[in-house]
Amino acid sequence: MPKQRSFVKENRTRGRQRTQVSSTEVFFVSRWGLILRRLRRRQTNTWLVGSHALLEQPRTALKDDIAGVDLEEAGEKWRAGDAIKSARFFLKAIENYDTALRKFPNSFDIAYNRARVQYQITQHPTIAAQLPDSLPDLLRSALESHRRALHLQQENADALFNTAQVLTSLAEALTEGSRSSPERRAEGLKLLEEAIELFQRCLTVQEFQYSESQAQGEMVDSDHNVPNDEAPMDESASACTSKAREEEQWASIVEPVTKDSLLDTALAQLETLTILCGLITSESGSGLAWIEEYSTNLLREKVSAYTEGVDRQREVALARASFICALSDTSFRTTRITLYTYMQELGSAFSEALDLSDTAEGLCTKADAFIAFNSAIAETITSITTSEQINLPQVTSLRWKALTTALDCLTAASKLRNEPKIHIARGDVELLRYHLGESPNDLELARKNTSTLLKNAQVYYRGANTLAKSNSSCMEEERESILKETAAAFLAKQDLDGLHQWIKTSSVEHRVVLEEMEADGLIRAEALGTL
């Protein structure tokens, strides 16, 4: 299954935030948890960390923890404007936490914050690019730190959630691209299976905490109706209380678990299942059957219950649609369902009832699903035409319709969010439609519009390149768009000799992109024969 890259999504992670409590006001000092991987913002839990009796760590450890948070804030401040300076502050924060952990090895707060900032770095490409290690290596270090924090508090919901997110990110990094090795795919599968297990543990803890908070809320409501017969406070106690109020204090308070929190975890688990579907290449044992059974319980019982009273129906519907399409795609590729069933599932997932007209993320998700549908047909074309009593012209027509739907979605998304990746995806779709006019497909509609399709592809790639150049965080998109535009230009000129010569002189870095193009069906294999 080709990688889906038409949109950058945002990761959900849980963080800590430092809040100073005085006698008169509350100062919210920092907010963490808005880390890029998936395009959905996660509401962070509120943690009030300080040197009060409720704290898990002594005052000295607290000071080290606060110093680390201050450095993180500085790194966040410079993230958009100066990636080098931002990376420097984040690394200083990690060094601060390392020093603190050597003095207080059993401090969960310090271990947790250290792990979290390591993961945060990996989710910002411009910052991660300043470090010598590769993304998988950075994620492995973050995973090791998360395991340490989780060892200190094995039933901490936030630690469970974040560790599962790191496992998912590492699996994606290892299996990124169409040419990932079997060994990496096998490792990715194990990581995702562990992530699902941790999400389930997190959900179990949260459900218990939710039940407790609901019960406590009912007790508080009943206490309001009971007369207050407490004796007045004596003068000495009053004086102590007054003195305490004059001093700034720090307290540790956990935000109650809500249905939103439960839904966040359930959806993150569903997204991990979606990624897991994409890594299954053959039906070995009960892999897909287990996913189907597990997801049925998750969707019908848990997600449905958590959605009641929460205004997130479209978000849930989109996550469900994405999962259904990924599961159907893998089921079709492993011959567990027919093409007709695949088409039905795709149409059901993105029915007219799911209005995506004002969400770029939703439109791109739908586009990716239809692009995957085309790719699945292309890879199984021989078995389809021989076993499902459908001829090649009919199959090719279905592919054209699917790609046209994908293009319409991407065009609509580009008007809502003008990003390089979306325009690159538009160019990719035009190249895919162009190839439908070549042998053996020979779609007449594609042949008649060859020049238009290739011209459109160049325009979209050029537009992506212009946008990428103006954004320092889009270096990969800048390189990818210019290479694809050049390839489309050679195809438009029908200059295969020139294309071969250009490929011969390309750098290793460029050849990786070209090989990805061949794997995704954007360039024919014979064009890369010289590599």
N, C-alpha and C positions, 0 to 999 in steps of 0.2 A: 504494500500500500504506500503510495507516494506521500512524502511529508506534506502536511497542510501548513502553508506559510502565508496565507493571504492577509493575516491579521496578527498583531502582537497582543497576546492576552496577558492578564494580570494575575499574579499569584495571590492566594489568600494565605496569610500567616498570622500567627498570634504573637503579639509583642507585649512588652512591659512599658509602662509610662510612669514617670516620677511626678508625684504631686505633693506640694508642700502644704501642710495644714497648719493654720494659725488660729487665733481666737476669733478672728473677724472674717477671714476670707480664704478661698481655696484657689491656688494658682496651678493651672494645668501647664506643666513645663514642657512636655514633649509627647508626641504621638508616634508610635511605631506600628508597622504592620502593613503599610501601603507599598508592597514590594512587587515589582513587575514580573509577571510571567503570564498571568491571565487577566483579561479585561474586566475584572469585577473587583470592586473595592470591598475589603473585609473590615467590618467594624471591630476594632481592637477591644480586648478586655481592659478595664481600667485597673491599674495596680498602683497603690499608694505605698511607696517603698521608703522606709525610714528607720529611725533608731528608737522606736517606741517598744514597749514590752512585747507587743505582738510580733515583732520582727524575728526572722529566722537567723539573723546574723548579728554579730556584735557591732558596736559603733565604728570601729576601725575598718571593718570589712565594708560597712555601709559607705564610708567615705570613698573607698576605692571604687565601689560600684557606681557611686554618683559621678566620680571623675571620669569613668568610662563612658557614662551616658552623656556627659558634657562633650566629650570628644566625638561621640556619634552625632550629636546635634550639629557640631561644626562641620563634620563630613557631609551631613545632609544639606546643610546650608550652601555648600559649594558644589553639590552634585550636578546641578544644571549648568553652572557657569565655568567650572574649572575641575575637570575630572582628575587631574593629577593631584591637586590640592585636596580634593575630596577623598581620594584613595589614601593619601598620607594621613589624614585625620582618622579614617576608619582603621588603618593599620595601627595607629597609636592607641586607639581604643582597645584593639585586640591585645596589644602589648600590655596595656594597663590591666586588662582582665587576667592575662597570663600571670602577671606579677601578683595580683590579688589572690589567684587560685593557689599559687605556691604557698601563700601564707594561710589561706583558708580553703583547703582542698574540699571541704564538705559543704561549702556555701552554694546552695542551689541557685540563688539569685545571680551570683557572679557567673557560674557555669552556664546558666540559661542565657544571660545577656551576651556572653562571649560567643556561644553557638549561634545565636540569632544574628549578630552583626556579621559573622562569617558568611551566613547564608544570604544576608542582604546584599553583600558585595557581589555575589554570583548572579544576582538578579538585575544588575545594572551593567550592561555590556561595556559601556565606556569606562567604568571604574575597573571592572574585571580585566579589561585590556591593559591596564597599567601594571598588572602583576605578572611575574614570569611564569607562573603555573598555568596549565590548561584548565578549562572550565571543569572537566571531570575531576581533576586533581583538587581543585578548590572545593568542589562539592563533596568529595571524599573527606576532606579535612573538616568541613562543616558537619558532615554526618557523624564523624568520630566525636566531635564536641557535643552534638546533640545526644549521642548515646551516653556520654558521661553525665550530662545533666539529667537524662531520663533515669539513669542508674540511681541518682540521688533522690529522686521522687518519681517512682515508677508509675504512680497513678495520677500524675499531674496532667490534666486535660490539655493544657497549652503545650507542654513538652511533647506529649503524644502526637498532637496535631502537627506541630512544626517538624518533628522527626519524620512523620509520614510525608510531609511536603518535600523535605530534602530527598528522601528516597525516590519520590516521583520525579523530581527534577533531575536527579542523577541518572535515572533510567532513561529519561528523554535525551539527556546529553550523550549518553553512551550509544543510543540507537538512532541518533539524528541522521537523516539522509537515507537515500534509497539503497546505499551500498554498505550498510553497517554489517560487520562480520557476524557469523552465527554465534561466536563466543560472546560477543557483546549483547546480542539479542537474548541469549540464554541468561546472562547476568541481569539484563534489564527485567526479564520476567520474574526472577527471584526478588529483585528489589521492589517491584510493583506488588507482588504477593505479600511481602512484609508490610508495605505501606497500607494495603487494604486491612491487614490484621490490626495495625496500630490505629487506623481510623475507627475500626470497630471497637477497640478498647476505649478510645477517646469518647465515642458515642455512648458506650455503656456507663462510663464515669459521669458524663454530662447528664444522661437521663436520670441517674441517681441524684445528682446535685439539683436538677430541675425539680424532681419530686420533693426533695427536702425544702427547697426555697418556696415551693407552692404551699407546703404544709406550714412553714414558718409564717408565710404571709397570712394564712388563715388564722393562725394563733394571734398575730398582731392585731388583726381586725377584731377578733373576739375580746382582746384585752382592752380595746377602746371603750367597751361597754361595762368594764369593771371599775368601781369607785377606787380612787387612789387614796389609801389610808396610811401611806408611809409617813413616818415621823420626820419632822424637819431636821435638816443637817446641822450638826453642832458647829460652833465657831471655828474650831481648829481644822475640821474637815473642809469647811468653806474657805478658809484661808489658803489651804493647800491647793484646792481646786482653782482658786483665783490666781495663785502663783503659776500653776501649770498652764493656765490659759494665756498668761502673758508671754510664755515662752513658745517659740516655734517648735513644733513636734512633728515627728514622722510616724505614720501608721501604715500598716499593711492591710489592705481591704480588697477582697475579691468581689468583682462584679457578679451579680447573680446570673445563672444560666437562664437564657430565654429560649423561646421557640426559634428565634432568628439564629442563635448560637447552634442549636441542634440542626437546623436546616443547613447552615454553613458547612458543618462537618459531613452531613449526609451528601450534599452536593459535591464536596471535595472528593469523597469516596467514589461517587458515581463518575466523576471525571477521571479518576485513576483507573476505574474499570474500563472506561472508554479508551484510554491509552493502552491498557492491557490487551484489548481486542486487536489493536493494530499490530501487536507484536506476535500474535499467533499466526503462524504460517501454514500449519498443518494440524489436522485433528488428531491429537495424540491422547488417547484415553478419554477422560470426561472433562477436558479443559473448558470447552465452550458450553457444555451442558451445565457445568458448575457455575459459570458466569451468568447464564440465563436464570438459573434457580436463585442465585444470590441476589441478582438485580431485581428479580420479581418481588422478593420480600422487601428489599430496600425501597423500591418505588411505590408499591401498592400499600404497604403498611407504614413505614417510617416517614418517607417524604410526604405522602398524602396527609398524615397526621400533623406533621410539623408545618405544613403550608396553611392549615386552617387558622384564620385570623391574622395571617401575615400577607402583606401586599407585595408578593414576589412571584405571582403565578406565571408571568411570562418568563422570568429567569429559570424557574423550575421546568417549564415546558421546553425551553431551548436546551437545557442540559439533558433532558430526557430524549429530545429529538436527536441530539448529537450522539448519545449513547446508542440509541436504536439503529442509527445509520452505521455506526462503527461495527456493531454486532452483526448487522445484516451483511455488511461488506465482507467481513471475515467468514461468516457462514456461507456466503455465496462462493467465495474463493476456495473454500474447503468442501464444496459440493454438498453442503448440508441443506441448502435451499435452492430453488430454481430462480432463473432470471425474473420470471413473472412475480414470484414472491418478493424478491428484492425490490422490484419496482413498486409493489404495493406498500411495502414497509417505508420506502422513501417518500411516497406520496402521503402516507398516513402521518409520518413524523412532521412533515412540513405542509400540513393542510392549510386551507384558507383561514381556519380558526386561529392560527398562530400568526398574528400581525407583526411583521418584522420591518415594516416600512420606515420606522424612525430609529432603528438600531443598527449601526454599522457592524457591530459584533455579530448580531443575529444573521444579517445578510451574508457576511463572510462565512459563517458557519454553514449556512445553507449552500453557498457556492462550493465550499470544500466537499460537501457531501455529494453533490452532483458531479464534481470533478473525479472523486473517488469512484463513483458509479461508472463513469466512462473508462477509467483506468482498469477497473475490475473486468469489464467486458473485453477490453483490448488484450488483457493477459490470458483470458480463457476463451477466446473467440472460436478456437477449433472445437472445443468440447461443447460449446453452446450450439453451434450450427449442426452438429452431428447428433446431439442427444435431446435437444429441446424443439426439434422440428420448426426451426426458424431460420430463414435464409440470410445470407450476408447483407444484402441491401436493407433488409428490415432492421438488422442489428445496427448497421451504420447509421441509419436514420434515427434510431433511438439515441445513439451517441451524440449526434448533431444536436438533437433537441435538449439533451442533458447539458451539453456545453453551452448552448445558447441561454438556457436558464441560469447557469452559473455566471455567464457574462453579464446578464441583466442584473443579477444580484450585486456583482462587484461594481458595476457602473453606478447603481443606486448607492452603494456603500461609499464610493469615492466622493460623492456629493455631500455625504454626512461627515466624512473624516478623510481628509486629503493626505494620505500616507503613501510612502514609496512602495511598501509591500503590496498594497491593494492594486496599484497600477502595474506592478510586476506580474501579479496574478492575472490581470486582464490581458497582458501581453502573452502570458503562457497559454491562456485559453484560446487566443487567436491562432497561435502556432498549432495547438491541438486540432482546431477546426480545419486549419490549412492541410494538415496531414491526412485528413479524411478524404481529400480529393486525390490522394496518391494510391497507387496499387498496393494491396489488392482491394482496398475499400472502394475507390473510384466513385465517390459520391459526386453526382453532377453539380449539385448546389455549391459544393466546396471548390470544384474545378472552375466553375464560372466566376467565382469571387476570389481566386488565388491572389491576385495583385492587391485587392482591397484588404484581405486578411493579413497579408504580410506587411502592408503599409500601416495598418492599424497597430500591429504588434510593435513595430518600430516606434510609433508615436507614443504608445503607452510606456514602453521601456525608457524612451527619452524623457518623458514626463517624470517618471520615477527617479531617473538620474538627477534631474534638475532639483527635485525636492530633497534627495539624499545629500547632495552637495551642500545644501544650506543647513544641514543638521549633522553635527559632529558625531552623534550617536548612531548614524546610519551608514557607516563605512562599508559594511558588508553589502547593503542594498545598493550602494553606489557602484561597487565592483560588479555585482551580479547584473545590474541593469545594463551597464555599458557592454558587457560581454554578450548578453542576450540580444541587445540591439544590433551588435556587429554580426552575430550569427544570422539574425533575421534579414539583414541587408544582403548578405551573401546568397541566401535562399531566394530573395526577391530578384537578384540579378541572374539566378540560376548558374552561379559561378562556383561549382563544387570544387574545381581545382584551386581556386582562391581560398575557399573555406578550408580545404585540406592543408594548404600551405600556412594559413593563419594558425590552425590548430597545432601544426608542427612547431611553430615558433612561440607558442604560448608557454607561460611559466607554469610551474607545478601547481601553484595556487589557482591559476585560471583553469587548468585542466580538471581540477576537482569540480568546479562549477559546470564545465562542459560535460563531464561524466554524469553529473546529476541531471543535466538536461536530457541526456540520452536515456537515463533510467526512467525519467518522467515522461518520455515519449515526445519531447520537444525537438529532438534531433534524431535522425535515423542512425542506426548503429554503423552503417557503412561510412558515414561522415566522420566517425571517430576511429576508423580502422587504422589510422596512422599513429595513434597514441601507443 
